[in-house]
Amino acid sequence: MIRIEKLCKSYDGKPVLEGLSLHLEEGQRYALMGASGSGKTTLLNLLMALETPDSGLIRMKPGLRISAVFQENRLLEMMTAEANIRLVAPEAGEKARELLLLLGIEPDSLPQPVKTYSGGMKRRVAIARALLADYDLLLLDEPYKGLDEDTRQQVIDTVKRMTEGKTVLMVTHDPEDTAGQRLIELKGTKASEPTA
């Protein structure tokens, strides 16, 4: 599905990714781990064409649709959760409400603008929006940060169920998040081959 060949990216002359080569197979889930500054978020931004590599290639199948959960929630604060979802998934309809409830958003919160939500609630709206978009590849950048322990497991289970058979690349610092995913470790400016 995606082949990355000798990818390089630097900021102010400091290499973040240097000669990175990876092959991501369709229908697989990957967990990307590494120290802060090792290029995890940079790699996601390069895959979404939000940044341009200094050199190297990213080969994707034509017409590949990408959905993402960024480190920031990137919600329109004056709109409701459902309205935020409809911006990227206009056909979601009742599915949006059902998924928000499944992710633990209380029914009485649904008519409220998301500016009234807690950080964890906003995170769940951002996750719901990404899940209901029409995608081939789902990119998740620290998707479970800011969630309390009970809610976190509920969200993890829902994401796993809804992404069954999909291609997912998730950035995480938490080894517990990597269960059932092929692990890629960024070390320095290199990456390990995905391991089961």
C-alpha positions as CSV (number, residue, x, y, z in Angstrom):
1,M,0.0,0.0,0.0
2,I,2.8,2.4,1.0
3,R,6.4,2.1,0.2
4,I,8.9,4.6,1.8
5,E,12.3,4.7,0.2
6,K,15.4,6.5,1.7
7,L,13.2,9.3,3.2
8,C,15.1,12.3,4.6
9,K,13.9,15.3,6.5
10,S,15.8,17.9,8.4
11,Y,14.9,21.1,10.3
12,D,17.5,23.9,10.5
13,G,20.1,21.5,9.3
14,K,19.3,18.9,12.0
15,P,18.3,15.5,10.5
16,V,15.0,14.1,11.9
17,L,14.6,11.3,9.4
18,E,17.6,10.1,7.5
19,G,17.4,7.3,4.9
20,L,14.1,5.9,6.3
21,S,12.7,3.0,4.3
22,L,9.5,1.1,5.2
23,H,6.8,-0.9,3.6
24,L,3.3,-0.7,5.0
25,E,1.0,-3.4,3.9
26,E,-2.7,-3.0,3.2
27,G,-5.0,-4.1,6.0
28,Q,-2.3,-4.1,8.7
29,R,-2.1,-2.1,11.9
30,Y,1.2,-0.5,12.9
31,A,2.4,1.1,16.1
32,L,5.2,3.6,15.6
33,M,7.3,4.2,18.7
34,G,10.5,6.2,19.4
35,A,11.9,8.9,21.7
36,S,10.6,12.5,21.4
37,G,12.1,14.2,18.4
38,S,12.7,10.9,16.5
39,G,10.5,11.9,13.6
40,K,7.2,10.1,14.4
41,T,4.9,13.1,13.8
42,T,7.1,14.3,11.0
43,L,6.6,11.0,9.2
44,L,2.8,11.3,9.5
45,N,2.9,14.9,8.2
46,L,5.0,13.7,5.2
47,L,2.5,10.9,4.5
48,M,-0.3,13.5,4.5
49,A,1.8,15.8,2.3
50,L,1.6,18.5,5.0
51,E,5.4,18.6,4.7
52,T,7.8,17.9,1.9
53,P,10.7,15.5,2.2
54,D,14.2,16.8,1.6
55,S,14.9,13.6,-0.4
56,G,13.6,10.1,-0.8
57,L,10.2,8.8,-2.1
58,I,6.8,8.0,-0.7
59,R,4.9,5.7,-3.0
60,M,1.2,5.2,-2.4
61,K,-1.5,3.6,-4.4
62,P,-3.3,6.2,-6.5
63,G,-6.3,7.9,-4.9
64,L,-5.4,6.8,-1.4
65,R,-7.7,8.4,1.1
66,I,-6.2,9.4,4.5
67,S,-8.0,10.2,7.8
68,A,-6.1,11.4,10.8
69,V,-6.2,12.2,14.5
70,F,-3.6,14.9,15.1
71,Q,-1.8,15.6,18.4
72,E,-4.1,18.6,18.6
73,N,-7.9,18.0,18.3
74,R,-8.4,20.6,15.6
75,L,-12.1,21.0,16.3
76,L,-14.3,24.0,15.5
77,E,-15.1,25.0,19.0
78,M,-18.4,26.8,18.4
79,M,-19.9,23.8,16.7
80,T,-21.4,20.6,18.2
81,A,-19.6,17.3,18.2
82,E,-21.9,16.0,15.5
83,A,-21.4,19.1,13.3
84,N,-17.6,18.7,13.6
85,I,-18.0,15.1,12.4
86,R,-20.3,16.1,9.5
87,L,-17.6,18.4,8.2
88,V,-15.6,15.4,7.1
89,A,-18.3,12.7,7.0
90,P,-21.5,14.4,5.7
91,E,-23.2,11.1,5.3
92,A,-22.5,9.9,8.8
93,G,-26.1,10.9,10.0
94,E,-27.1,8.8,13.0
95,K,-23.8,6.9,13.0
96,A,-22.1,10.1,14.4
97,R,-24.4,10.2,17.4
98,E,-24.2,6.5,18.0
99,L,-20.4,6.5,17.9
100,L,-20.1,9.5,20.2
101,L,-22.4,7.8,22.7
102,L,-20.3,4.6,22.3
103,L,-17.2,6.6,23.1
104,G,-18.7,7.8,26.3
105,I,-20.0,11.3,25.4
106,E,-23.1,11.9,27.5
107,P,-26.4,12.5,25.6
108,D,-27.0,15.8,27.3
109,S,-23.6,17.1,26.0
110,L,-24.4,16.4,22.4
111,P,-26.3,19.7,21.8
112,Q,-23.5,21.7,23.4
113,P,-20.7,23.3,21.4
114,V,-17.4,21.4,21.9
115,K,-15.8,24.5,23.6
116,T,-17.8,23.4,26.7
117,Y,-16.2,19.9,26.6
118,S,-13.3,18.7,28.7
119,G,-10.0,17.8,27.0
120,G,-10.9,14.1,27.1
121,M,-14.3,14.7,25.5
122,K,-12.7,16.7,22.7
123,R,-10.2,14.0,22.1
124,R,-13.1,11.5,21.7
125,V,-14.8,13.8,19.2
126,A,-11.6,14.0,17.2
127,I,-11.3,10.2,17.2
128,A,-15.0,9.8,16.2
129,R,-14.5,12.3,13.3
130,A,-11.5,10.3,12.0
131,L,-13.2,7.0,12.3
132,L,-16.3,8.1,10.3
133,A,-14.4,9.7,7.5
134,D,-14.1,7.7,4.3
135,Y,-10.5,6.4,4.4
136,D,-8.0,3.8,3.2
137,L,-5.3,4.7,5.7
138,L,-5.9,6.0,9.3
139,L,-3.1,7.9,11.0
140,L,-3.3,8.3,14.7
141,D,-0.9,10.6,16.6
142,E,-1.0,9.9,20.3
143,P,-4.8,9.3,20.0
144,Y,-5.4,8.2,23.6
145,K,-3.6,11.1,25.4
146,G,-5.7,12.9,27.9
147,L,-8.2,10.0,28.4
148,D,-8.8,8.6,31.9
149,E,-8.1,4.9,32.4
150,D,-11.8,3.7,32.1
151,T,-12.6,5.8,29.1
152,R,-9.2,5.0,27.5
153,Q,-9.9,1.3,27.3
154,Q,-13.4,1.9,26.0
155,V,-12.0,4.1,23.2
156,I,-9.2,1.6,22.4
157,D,-11.7,-1.2,22.1
158,T,-14.0,0.8,19.9
159,V,-11.1,1.9,17.6
160,K,-9.8,-1.6,17.3
161,R,-13.3,-2.9,16.4
162,M,-14.0,-0.1,13.9
163,T,-10.6,-0.4,12.1
164,E,-10.7,-4.2,11.7
165,G,-9.2,-5.0,8.2
166,K,-8.1,-1.3,7.7
167,T,-4.6,0.0,7.4
168,V,-3.7,2.0,10.6
169,L,-0.5,3.7,11.6
170,M,-0.5,4.9,15.2
171,V,2.2,7.0,17.0
172,T,2.4,6.2,20.7
173,H,4.8,6.3,23.6
174,D,2.8,3.7,25.6
175,P,3.8,0.0,25.0
176,E,0.3,-1.1,26.1
177,D,-1.2,0.7,23.0
178,T,0.9,-1.6,20.7
179,A,-1.0,-4.8,21.4
180,G,-2.2,-6.6,18.2
181,Q,-0.2,-4.2,16.0
182,R,3.1,-4.5,14.1
183,L,5.7,-2.5,15.9
184,I,8.0,0.0,14.2
185,E,10.7,1.6,16.3
186,L,12.3,4.9,15.3
187,K,15.8,5.0,16.7
188,G,17.9,8.0,16.0
189,T,17.1,8.6,12.3
190,K,16.5,4.9,11.5
191,A,13.5,2.6,11.8
192,S,13.2,-1.1,12.6
193,E,11.3,-3.4,10.2
194,P,7.8,-3.9,11.4
195,T,7.5,-6.8,13.8
196,A,4.5,-8.7,14.9
